[in-house]
Amino acid sequence: MKDPLDDPVLQRLATANPVHVVPLTPEESARSEAALHRIVTTPHQDRRRRPASMLRRWATVVAALLTSVAVALVATTPASAEQVLLEAAENAAKQPPPSGEYLYVRSQAEDPYSFPYEREIWLSRDDAVLRDEGGVSFMAFSDGKDTFDPSLARVMDLDEDGETSTFGNGESITWDELAELPTEPRALERRLSEGLSPSGHGDEWDLWTQVVGLLLESPASPDLRRALWQVLAATPGTELLGPMTDSAGRPATGIEADFVEEVGEREVLLLDPSDGTLLESRTYADGGLAFRVTVLERGYRDVAPDVEPYHCGPGSVPHVSC
C-alpha cells in the first residue's frame, strides 16, 4: 500500500508547521478534499493492529488535511487595501538599514508628452547627482520624432546652483529633517501635514503625494518606511485592486486612492507587500494615464559618477541642437 505521505500535496500540508496561510491551487484543493473524503467514508475492514509508525503517519495526514481546510477558508477571505498596506509596513521595517554613501534610484517615467525615459539619481548628505532623460525625450516627442537619443542626457550636479538635496513632493524635506521625523504613524502624519503648503488639491492628496515621494526617493530608515506605509493605510477611501503586473513585468499588488472629487485624479500604487517595496506609482486623470514612475533599481552605492560637461558648451542644455 502506498504511503500517503508520498503524495507531494500531502507532504506540503504535513510539513506546514507553523501553517503558512497561502491559497491552494484548484487542483490541490480538489485532491485534498477527495483524500479527506476517502479517509472519513471508507469502511474499516482490517481490524489487525497497525504499526504505531503507520498510525502516526495517518494522524499527521488527517491533521494536515484539516489544516488545509482552515487554510482554504482563510485564503478565500478577501484582503483589504488597509491590510495589504499594513503588511507592507511590517515587512519594510525588517529590511536592512541604509549602507553606503549614496542612495541610488533608477526609474522609468512615462507621460502623454514624451517617450518613456529613464532617470538615475545618486543622493548623499553632501552631494546629489542626476542623470535624467526627460528633457531629451520631451524635445524629441515635441519635434515629432519616432524616438530620442538617450546619450544626449548628461550627468549633472543637482547642487551646482547652491541648492541642497531634499526629499518628497510639495514641501521638500532636508536630510536632517528626514532623520528627525517621528516613526509613530499618527505623529508622522501630523508632522508631514503641518509642513505642507496648501496646493489647492486637498489635504489628503497633499499628504498622499508627499508620502509616496518619500517612499520613492529618500533614504528613509526601515522604521520610518514602516510609518510611511502606515500613514497610507489610514487614508480613507483606498481600494484593493488585487494582483497586477508593473511596467517592468514584475508581479505586484495594486492599491488605488480616489481623489477624483478633490483633484480629478486616481492614484495607483503597485507594491510588493512581502518586503515593503514600492514598485510603481501611477496617476490617472480624464480616463487616461497622466504619469507613471517605475522603480527599476534601488540601493546604496559608495561612489557616484562624475559630472559631465554640457554637450554644446558652457551654459547650453542637452536637448538643444548645437
Phi and psi in degrees as a GROMACS rama.xvg file:
@    title "Ramachandran Plot"
@    xaxis  label "Phi"
@    yaxis  label "Psi"
@TYPE xy
-70.5435  130.219  LYS-2
-63.0742  127.141  ASP-3
-61.4722  -25.5  PRO-4
-78.0608  -2.05208  LEU-5
-74.77  -18.382  ASP-6
-70.3286  124.415  ASP-7
-61.8479  -33.7151  PRO-8
-66.8522  -43.7545  VAL-9
-68.3535  -34.3697  LEU-10
-60.4227  -43.4227  GLN-11
-60.6195  -41.7799  ARG-12
-71.7535  -40.1742  LEU-13
-68.9265  -30.0279  ALA-14
-90.9327  -1.12671  THR-15
-81.2302  81.9841  ALA-16
-145.961  105.943  ASN-17
-71.7613  157.887  PRO-18
-71.907  128.477  VAL-19
-92.7405  113.439  HIS-20
-75.3972  100.805  VAL-21
-134.634  150.213  VAL-22
-66.9599  139.346  PRO-23
-81.7064  150.578  LEU-24
-70.2697  159.342  THR-25
-55.0334  -38.4661  PRO-26
-65.7309  -43.6845  GLU-27
-63.7474  -42.3042  GLU-28
-60.7353  -44.8662  SER-29
-63.7114  -42.8456  ALA-30
-68.5465  -38.0552  ARG-31
-65.699  -45.103  SER-32
-64.2738  -38.1673  GLU-33
-66.4311  -41.357  ALA-34
-64.341  -43.2141  ALA-35
-62.521  -39.441  LEU-36
-62.9584  -41.6346  HIS-37
-64.0324  -38.7325  ARG-38
-63.9837  -44.3707  ILE-39
-86.7371  -14.5513  VAL-40
-110.45  -17.2164  THR-41
-71.4678  124.742  THR-42
-61.634  142.95  PRO-43
-84.4863  109.308  HIS-44
-105.275  -29.6036  GLN-45
-97.2555  107.618  ASP-46
-91.9612  5.57129  ARG-47
-68.9967  147.982  ARG-48
-68.0746  126.025  ARG-49
-87.1864  151.291  ARG-50
-58.8911  146.048  PRO-51
-59.7571  -34.5555  ALA-52
-64.1217  -39.0337  SER-53
-67.5776  -40.8023  MET-54
-62.6467  -39.8731  LEU-55
-64.2224  -40.4787  ARG-56
-63.5599  -42.5288  ARG-57
-65.8289  -37.6823  TRP-58
-62.2514  -39.9139  ALA-59
-63.9695  -41.5158  THR-60
-63.6642  -46.3095  VAL-61
-61.4732  -44.009  VAL-62
-61.9429  -40.5433  ALA-63
-65.9599  -38.7774  ALA-64
-67.2296  -39.958  LEU-65
-64.2607  -37.8645  LEU-66
-63.0152  -38.3659  THR-67
-63.2592  -33.5684  SER-68
-64.8862  -43.3707  VAL-69
-64.0335  -41.1966  ALA-70
-60.3286  -44.7864  VAL-71
-63.7503  -39.1428  ALA-72
-64.9282  -42.2816  LEU-73
-65.5469  -40.1742  VAL-74
-65.0444  -25.9469  ALA-75
-82.2905  -8.5467  THR-76
-78.0266  117.903  THR-77
-67.6203  137.889  PRO-78
-76.7202  170.614  ALA-79
-118.543  166.674  SER-80
-59.5542  -41.2486  ALA-81
-61.3608  -43.2639  GLU-82
-63.0194  -42.1131  GLN-83
-65.6029  -42.4084  VAL-84
-66.5816  -37.5576  LEU-85
-69.6373  -34.1171  LEU-86
-64.5019  -43.239  GLU-87
-60.3336  -38.0837  ALA-88
-61.9421  -48.7281  ALA-89
-64.8892  -37.3151  GLU-90
-77.6287  -28.4215  ASN-91
-63.9421  -34.6672  ALA-92
-69.8593  -16.698  ALA-93
-88.2531  -6.43179  LYS-94
-74.3947  154.039  GLN-95
-65.5338  151.949  PRO-96
-70.1749  164.659  PRO-97
-54.731  138.601  PRO-98
-143.448  108.055  SER-99
134.264  155.76  GLY-100
-72.7293  -36.1171  GLU-101
-113.485  133.21  TYR-102
-79.3666  124.871  LEU-103
-113.767  128.024  TYR-104
-132.224  124.575  VAL-105
-114.113  125.743  ARG-106
-137.431  165.368  SER-107
-120.527  136.496  GLN-108
-119.734  155.159  ALA-109
-147.874  138.842  GLU-110
-149.814  171.65  ASP-111
-71.9541  -4.51943  PRO-112
-115.085  12.692  TYR-113
-158.546  169.602  SER-114
-78.1177  152.966  PHE-115
-54.5833  134.382  PRO-116
-138.707  160.138  TYR-117
-102.485  154.761  GLU-118
-137.686  132.078  ARG-119
-125.235  137.489  GLU-120
-138.948  138.386  ILE-121
-119.472  119.719  TRP-122
-123.239  126.507  LEU-123
-132.588  174.388  SER-124
-62.9269  -31.2626  ARG-125
-110.236  -3.58553  ASP-126
-152.395  149.617  ASP-127
-147.313  121.087  ALA-128
-124.425  137.129  VAL-129
-133.852  138.178  LEU-130
-125.871  111.235  ARG-131
-127.325  120.421  ASP-132
-86.3871  3.75085  GLU-133
-59.7562  -46.5692  GLY-134
-63.4875  -41.6413  GLY-135
-63.8521  -43.9133  VAL-136
-64.205  -43.0709  SER-137
-61.6671  -44.763  PHE-138
-64.5799  -41.907  MET-139
-65.1488  -40.3159  ALA-140
-64.8952  -42.6063  PHE-141
-65.4462  -31.725  SER-142
-82.3662  1.4269  ASP-143
78.5832  18.4425  GLY-144
-77.5393  164.991  LYS-145
-85.6771  -19.4443  ASP-146
-159.972  -173.703  THR-147
-136.849  163.214  PHE-148
-98.2273  103.294  ASP-149
-65.0025  -18.546  PRO-150
-68.2492  -15.1477  SER-151
-74.838  -15.3744  LEU-152
-80.0013  128.961  ALA-153
-104.245  158.201  ARG-154
-79.8546  120.906  VAL-155
-123.302  155.271  MET-156
-90.3381  117.236  ASP-157
-70.8095  -18.2045  LEU-158
-96.8343  7.21255  ASP-159
-67.9266  -19.0653  GLU-160
-98.1027  13.4702  ASP-161
85.3212  7.58057  GLY-162
-87.8941  146.039  GLU-163
-95.1892  158.369  THR-164
-70.1324  131.454  SER-165
-134.204  168.27  THR-166
-133.193  157.483  PHE-167
94.1334  177.417  GLY-168
-108.837  156.729  ASN-169
76.8278  -123.808  GLY-170
-74.4862  116.079  GLU-171
-76.2315  150.219  SER-172
-112.333  131.558  ILE-173
-80.0688  171.303  THR-174
-56.8227  -48.3446  TRP-175
-64.3394  -41.0709  ASP-176
-65.8649  -35.7578  GLU-177
-62.4087  -43.2292  LEU-178
-67.5606  -23.5047  ALA-179
-94.1254  -3.79033  GLU-180
-63.7754  138.621  LEU-181
-69.2281  152.637  PRO-182
-106.643  7.23437  THR-183
-88.7022  126.647  GLU-184
-59.1083  -41.766  PRO-185
-67.8365  -39.4789  ARG-186
-67.1009  -37.8752  ALA-187
-65.1291  -43.6821  LEU-188
-58.9538  -43.2569  GLU-189
-63.578  -44.7004  ARG-190
-63.2445  -45.5755  ARG-191
-65.8785  -41.1804  LEU-192
-65.0923  -38.2641  SER-193
-66.4175  -27.2922  GLU-194
-89.9965  1.68012  GLY-195
-99.8432  128.939  LEU-196
-78.9772  139.464  SER-197
-58.0925  129.387  PRO-198
-95.0963  -10.7361  SER-199
88.0702  -1.08892  GLY-200
-102.518  -0.209196  HIS-201
102.961  146.819  GLY-202
-63.3703  -38.7851  ASP-203
-67.9439  -39.5726  GLU-204
-66.6286  -42.8027  TRP-205
-58.7527  -44.7114  ASP-206
-67.3445  -43.4553  LEU-207
-57.7424  -50.7742  TRP-208
-67.3083  -32.5323  THR-209
-65.7837  -44.6448  GLN-210
-65.3231  -43.9353  VAL-211
-61.5593  -40.3698  VAL-212
-60.4709  -38.9432  GLY-213
-70.1559  -34.755  LEU-214
-70.3158  -31.3792  LEU-215
-76.6374  -49.6648  LEU-216
-140.546  66.2177  GLU-217
-149.453  148.981  SER-218
-82.3981  48.1641  PRO-219
-63.9886  141.708  ALA-220
-68.4411  162.43  SER-221
-55.538  -41.0465  PRO-222
-65.8275  -37.2782  ASP-223
-70.1439  -37.853  LEU-224
-63.9316  -37.5308  ARG-225
-60.1791  -46.266  ARG-226
-65.1144  -35.5644  ALA-227
-63.524  -44.3237  LEU-228
-63.9806  -36.5015  TRP-229
-66.809  -34.3812  GLN-230
-63.4501  -43.6807  VAL-231
-64.1886  -36.3781  LEU-232
-63.4045  -27.0313  ALA-233
-85.7072  -3.34542  ALA-234
-68.7585  124.914  THR-235
-70.4783  148.356  PRO-236
84.9899  7.8063  GLY-237
-75.5839  149.116  THR-238
-131.346  146.989  GLU-239
-86.8529  121.659  LEU-240
-89.6774  -19.1252  LEU-241
90.3152  -163.791  GLY-242
-62.1271  133.666  PRO-243
-142.805  176.07  MET-244
-125.595  129.619  THR-245
-79.6044  178.482  ASP-246
-69.2569  -12.7952  SER-247
-96.2934  5.0478  ALA-248
84.7601  12.1125  GLY-249
-90.9718  141.893  ARG-250
-67.4942  143.21  PRO-251
-152.407  170.626  ALA-252
-112.148  131.017  THR-253
-96.3681  135.736  GLY-254
-125.991  136.393  ILE-255
-121.947  137.519  GLU-256
-118.067  126.347  ALA-257
-95.9922  111.008  ASP-258
-118.073  29.371  PHE-259
-62.2269  -43.7651  VAL-260
-66.6848  -36.3662  GLU-261
-78.3688  -46.6408  GLU-262
-137.125  1.77882  VAL-263
75.6322  25.5047  GLY-264
-131.016  152.986  GLU-265
-117.149  129.947  ARG-266
-103.92  128.635  GLU-267
-122.315  130.028  VAL-268
-112.616  135.157  LEU-269
-111.384  118.582  LEU-270
-134.476  164.407  LEU-271
-110.297  98.8401  ASP-272
-66.5554  -16.9743  PRO-273
-69.2258  -22.5111  SER-274
-133.77  6.89366  ASP-275
70.8931  30.7363  GLY-276
-96.7849  129.959  THR-277
-88.0385  113.835  LEU-278
-88.7831  -38.0991  LEU-279
-156.433  145.637  GLU-280
-125.974  132.42  SER-281
-127.013  145.331  ARG-282
-122.093  126.434  THR-283
-113.054  135.798  TYR-284
-147.768  144.369  ALA-285
54.1291  36.4343  ASP-286
79.9163  4.21879  GLY-287
-139.594  174.927  GLY-288
-76.0911  121.781  LEU-289
-95.4577  -32.6607  ALA-290
-164.384  145.445  PHE-291
-141.043  139.134  ARG-292
-133.797  128.252  VAL-293
-117.757  121.503  THR-294
-80.0075  113.638  VAL-295
-90.5552  -30.1972  LEU-296
-155.164  138.262  GLU-297
-148.426  127.857  ARG-298
-175.361  -161.877  GLY-299
-123.806  144.049  TYR-300
-128.961  153.694  ARG-301
-91.201  -19.1121  ASP-302
-135.259  160.332  VAL-303
-125.51  156.566  ALA-304
-68.4911  157.925  PRO-305
-71.3746  147.735  ASP-306
-67.0085  136.094  VAL-307
-97.0514  148.268  GLU-308
-71.1848  160.852  PRO-309
-62.4007  141.493  TYR-310
-68.2178  -29.0764  HIS-311
-114.905  26.6635  CYS-312
98.9271  169.199  GLY-313
-57.2798  137.339  PRO-314
83.7978  -6.34132  GLY-315
-88.1055  172.126  SER-316
-120.944  151.709  VAL-317
-65.6623  -26.7702  PRO-318
-94.9192  8.11179  HIS-319
-102.073  130.001  VAL-320
-66.1196  140.826  SER-321
